[in-house]
Amino acid sequence: MSINKTNHDQTLIRAIIRSYKWNKMLDSGEVKSAREIAEKENAERTYASDLLKLKFLAPEIIAMILNGTQPRTLNLTSLTDQKIPMCWRQQKQLLNIA
């Protein structure tokens, strides 16, 4: 019997949850900008902007993160320190995910 090791990155999982929550706030009109989110959530504007983009990760990448099967090199810093393309195929190539 083989045991698959998982890597549930709680920081990254919380960031994705926040991203969906904050995007919902934008969509509903509760807030109008990342700046308003930052003020409301007591966060830095750049942090809010970075997290908002996580909602647009490929569904396969989000599933890997939630399941803890993402590459160990995939973390919040690696996602926010670079420009992630909107194209899901390009995201997977950039992040070395087959």
BELDA-V606680 format. One record per backbone hydrogen bond with DSSP energy under -0.5 kcal/mol. NH is the residue of the N-H (numbers start at 1). CO is the residue of the C=O. If there is no record, write none. Layout:
nh={NH	NH}
co={CO	CO}
This chain:
nh={4	5	7	9	10	13	14	15	16	17	18	19	20	21	22	23	24	25	26	27	28	29	29	30	31	37	38	39	40	41	42	42	43	48	49	50	51	52	53	54	55	56	57	61	62	63	64	65	66	67	68	68	69	70	74	75	79	80	81	84	85	91	92	93	94	95	96	97	98}
co={2	3	68	7	8	9	10	11	12	13	14	15	16	17	18	19	20	21	22	23	24	25	26	25	25	33	34	35	36	37	38	39	38	44	45	46	47	48	49	51	52	53	54	58	58	59	60	61	62	63	64	65	64	64	71	73	75	76	77	82	83	87	88	89	90	91	93	92	96}
